Amino acid sequence: MKLKLSSIVLMSIILAGCVTHRVGGYTLMSSKNVNLNTGKLMTTMERVREVHTNLNYARFDEATDRTIQTNKCAVALSDVETYAKPSFITVTAIVEGNLVIDRNLPGCAAK
C-alpha cells in the first residue's frame, strides 16, 4: 500500500512540473521607447510567439525583445499573453502577441 501511495505522489510531482502557467495578459507591451502620440502606429493581425529558456528563471524581457525583433518595423506588441513553463532544469518564458508597426521608421511607410 505504501509503495502504491508513494508512486502516486511521485507521479503527481512529476506531472506538476510539466504544466504551463499563464503569467499575465497585457494590452500593450514593449521593451523599447515608443511614442504613442504619432499617428503612424498600426497593429497587425499577425500573431507572433517567441520562447526563451533559461536555467534559473524566466526571462520575459529577452522573449519580448526577440518577439518584437521578428519584424524590423515593429516597436511593441498588443494583446499580449505571457506564460512560464518550468521543468526540472530550466524555466521557459513564452511571449505571444500582435505586432505594432511604426510607419515613421525608415522603410516602413508602405507596411
Secondary structure, 3 states (H helix, E strand, C coil): CHHHHHHHHHHHHHHHCCCCEEEEEEEEECCCCCCCCCCCEEEEEEEEEEEEEECCCCCHHHHHHHHHCCCCCEEEEEEEEEEEEECCCCEEEEEEEEEEEECCCCCCCCC
